[in-house]
Amino acid sequence: MNAGATNPDLLAALEEARSHFDDGVQRRLLAALADSPLLVPVEQDPNSGELGIRASVNRDGSRHLLGFTSENELARWAPDTPLEHRVMSGRELAAVAEAARVDALWIDPRSEHGGRLSRDLIDLLAAWGSLDFEAHDGAGVLLRVGQEGLRVRPLDPTPSPAVLGQLHDALAADGSVSEAWLLAGAGAGAADVVLVVVRDGGEPSPGVAPALQQVLPAGASGDIYPISRDELQDGDYDGLRVGLQVFP
């Protein structure tokens, strides 16, 4: 990593988050943070003498981590105090939050573009990549959530607009579905057609399964694969593009 740490993608995401913040902005911000190099202040442990990540303590006793996008931003935060630092990715820094007992992560706190991540977003950042899509020869693509996996490939042929419209309406009526994708199952145990549903919790409403059946070719099997919004945000969102988005 560059010791000077330059982060054009992260700076753009931080700037976007200043004007508005929604699920899409949050995804882009966490994706930019995950692999961006950050300058992280370190301090010496008085007992062991080893250098460790510095956690700042607020007046109310809460603690936070600090990350800086450049040496200039680090100097702006501590203009009269030379600070030792190390370079870490955003994901690596977030991974120490639990051991450091922190409630927040500040990025460039003295800058106009700076921002604060709450602990729930830090945990999402630390887990970024737990939902992956990995290419595998002709065996399809592995859609993985945690330790579980399902091989899928792009759906071919594409269902008719009429049946896709019925599926869309059923998903809209569900109320808790935020996104949905159709893919073809690949490999042992996979259904012929897989509907990946991003939802806030619970099982899909009864109307979704019959609508999926209308999508299936004659004699084909179908399955609904629910994932949570957090799992989607924790992982590689772009990987779902191997499928056909049917909602929203």
C-alpha positions in Angstrom: 0.0 0.0 0.0 1.1 3.6 -0.6 2.3 5.2 2.6 0.8 8.5 1.5 -2.6 6.9 0.9 -4.5 8.5 -1.9 -8.2 7.6 -2.2 -10.1 9.2 -5.1 -12.9 6.6 -5.1 -13.3 7.0 -1.3 -13.2 10.7 -1.4 -16.0 10.7 -4.1 -18.1 8.3 -2.0 -17.6 10.5 1.1 -18.6 13.6 -0.9 -21.7 11.9 -2.2 -22.7 10.8 1.4 -22.6 14.5 2.5 -25.5 15.4 0.2 -27.8 12.4 0.8 -27.6 8.9 2.3 -29.6 5.9 1.2 -29.0 2.2 0.7 -27.2 2.8 -2.6 -24.9 5.5 -1.2 -24.1 3.3 1.8 -23.2 0.4 -0.5 -20.9 2.5 -2.5 -19.3 4.1 0.5 -18.6 0.7 2.2 -17.3 -0.7 -1.1 -14.9 2.2 -1.5 -13.8 2.0 2.2 -13.2 -1.8 2.1 -10.1 -1.8 0.0 -9.0 1.9 0.3 -5.7 2.4 2.1 -6.1 4.5 5.3 -3.4 6.1 7.5 -4.2 4.8 11.0 -2.6 6.4 14.1 -0.7 3.9 16.3 0.6 4.1 19.9 3.0 2.2 22.0 1.6 -0.2 24.6 3.2 0.9 28.0 3.5 -2.7 29.1 4.6 -4.7 26.0 6.2 -1.8 24.1 4.5 -3.0 21.0 2.7 -0.6 18.6 -1.0 -1.0 18.4 -4.0 0.8 16.8 -4.9 4.0 18.7 -8.5 4.3 19.9 -9.5 7.8 21.0 -11.7 8.2 24.1 -14.5 10.7 24.2 -15.6 12.6 27.3 -18.6 10.3 27.8 -16.2 7.3 27.8 -17.1 6.1 24.3 -14.3 5.1 22.0 -13.7 5.5 18.3 -11.1 4.6 15.7 -9.5 7.0 13.2 -8.6 6.7 9.6 -7.1 9.3 7.3 -7.1 9.4 3.5 -3.8 11.2 3.2 -0.8 12.5 5.2 -2.3 16.0 4.9 -5.5 14.9 6.5 -3.6 13.3 9.3 -1.5 16.4 9.9 -4.7 18.5 9.9 -6.1 16.5 12.8 -2.9 16.7 14.8 -1.0 19.8 13.4 1.5 20.1 16.3 1.9 16.4 17.3 3.9 14.1 15.1 2.0 10.8 15.0 3.3 7.3 14.1 0.9 5.5 11.8 0.5 2.4 9.7 -1.4 1.9 6.4 -4.4 -0.4 6.6 -7.4 -1.0 4.4 -10.8 0.1 5.6 -11.8 -3.6 6.0 -8.7 -4.3 8.1 -9.3 -1.3 10.3 -12.9 -2.2 10.9 -11.9 -5.8 11.9 -10.2 -4.5 15.0 -13.3 -2.6 16.3 -14.6 -5.4 18.5 -11.2 -6.0 20.2 -10.7 -2.2 20.6 -14.3 -1.8 22.1 -15.1 1.2 19.9 -18.5 2.7 19.0 -17.5 4.5 15.8 -15.0 5.0 13.1 -14.1 8.6 12.0 -12.6 9.2 8.5 -10.8 12.5 8.1 -12.6 14.1 11.1 -11.2 17.6 10.5 -12.2 17.8 6.8 -15.5 18.9 5.2 -15.8 15.6 3.5 -15.1 13.6 6.6 -17.6 11.3 8.2 -18.5 9.0 11.0 -19.4 5.3 10.7 -21.6 3.9 13.5 -20.7 0.5 15.0 -23.3 -1.3 12.9 -21.7 0.0 9.7 -18.2 -0.8 11.0 -19.4 -4.4 11.4 -20.7 -4.5 7.9 -17.4 -3.1 6.6 -15.4 -5.7 8.5 -17.5 -8.5 6.9 -17.3 -7.0 3.4 -16.9 -9.8 0.9 -18.6 -12.6 2.9 -21.1 -12.8 0.1 -19.2 -13.6 -3.0 -19.6 -14.8 -6.6 -16.6 -16.9 -7.7 -16.1 -18.0 -11.3 -15.7 -21.8 -11.9 -15.2 -23.1 -15.4 -18.4 -24.6 -16.8 -19.8 -25.4 -13.3 -21.4 -22.0 -13.0 -20.8 -19.3 -10.4 -20.8 -19.9 -6.7 -23.2 -17.7 -4.8 -21.9 -17.9 -1.2 -23.5 -16.6 2.0 -21.2 -17.4 4.9 -20.3 -21.1 4.7 -23.2 -22.1 2.5 -23.1 -22.0 -1.3 -25.2 -22.4 -4.4 -24.0 -22.6 -7.9 -25.8 -20.5 -10.4 -25.4 -19.1 -14.0 -27.2 -16.6 -16.1 -30.8 -17.5 -16.9 -31.3 -18.6 -20.5 -33.8 -18.2 -22.1 -35.3 -15.1 -20.5 -38.9 -15.5 -19.5 -41.6 -13.6 -21.3 -42.4 -10.0 -20.1 -45.9 -11.1 -19.1 -44.7 -13.7 -16.5 -41.9 -11.4 -15.3 -44.5 -8.8 -14.7 -46.6 -11.2 -12.6 -43.5 -12.1 -10.6 -42.7 -8.4 -10.1 -46.2 -7.7 -8.9 -46.0 -10.6 -6.4 -42.7 -9.3 -5.0 -44.1 -5.8 -4.8 -47.1 -7.1 -2.8 -44.8 -8.8 -0.4 -43.8 -5.5 1.2 -40.5 -6.5 2.7 -38.6 -7.4 -0.5 -36.1 -4.8 -1.6 -34.4 -6.6 -4.6 -34.8 -9.9 -6.4 -32.8 -11.7 -9.1 -33.5 -14.7 -11.3 -30.7 -17.1 -12.1 -30.3 -20.6 -13.4 -29.2 -23.3 -10.9 -26.0 -25.2 -11.7 -24.4 -28.2 -10.1 -25.8 -31.0 -7.9 -28.8 -30.2 -5.8 -29.5 -26.8 -7.4 -33.0 -26.1 -8.7 -33.3 -25.3 -12.4 -34.3 -21.7 -11.7 -33.3 -19.8 -8.5 -35.0 -16.6 -7.3 -32.6 -14.7 -5.0 -34.7 -12.4 -2.8 -33.3 -9.6 -0.7 -35.6 -9.1 2.3 -35.6 -7.7 5.8 -36.6 -11.0 7.5 -39.1 -13.8 7.5 -40.3 -16.0 4.6 -41.5 -14.7 1.3 -45.3 -14.1 1.1 -47.5 -17.0 -0.3 -48.0 -15.2 -3.6 -44.3 -15.3 -4.6 -44.0 -19.0 -5.0 -46.9 -19.4 -7.4 -45.6 -16.4 -9.4 -42.2 -18.1 -9.6 -43.9 -21.3 -10.9 -45.3 -19.3 -13.8 -41.7 -18.4 -14.8 -40.5 -22.0 -14.9 -40.3 -23.9 -18.2 -42.3 -27.1 -18.4 -40.8 -29.7 -16.1 -38.3 -27.3 -14.5 -37.9 -26.9 -10.7 -37.6 -23.6 -8.9 -36.3 -22.4 -5.5 -36.4 -19.2 -3.5 -33.0 -18.2 -2.0 -33.6 -15.4 0.6 -30.7 -13.3 1.8 -30.8 -10.3 4.2 -30.0 -6.7 3.2 -27.0 -6.8 5.5 -25.7 -9.9 3.6 -26.1 -8.1 0.3 -24.3 -5.0 1.6 -21.5 -7.1 3.2 -20.7 -8.7 -0.1 -19.9 -8.2 -3.8 -23.1 -6.5 -5.1 -21.8 -6.5 -8.6 -21.8 -10.3 -8.7 -25.6 -10.4 -8.8 -25.4 -9.0 -12.3 -24.9 -12.5 -13.7 -28.6 -12.8 -13.0 -31.7 -11.1 -14.3 -33.0 -8.4 -11.9 -36.8 -8.7 -11.6 -37.4 -6.3 -8.7 -37.6 -3.4 -8.1 
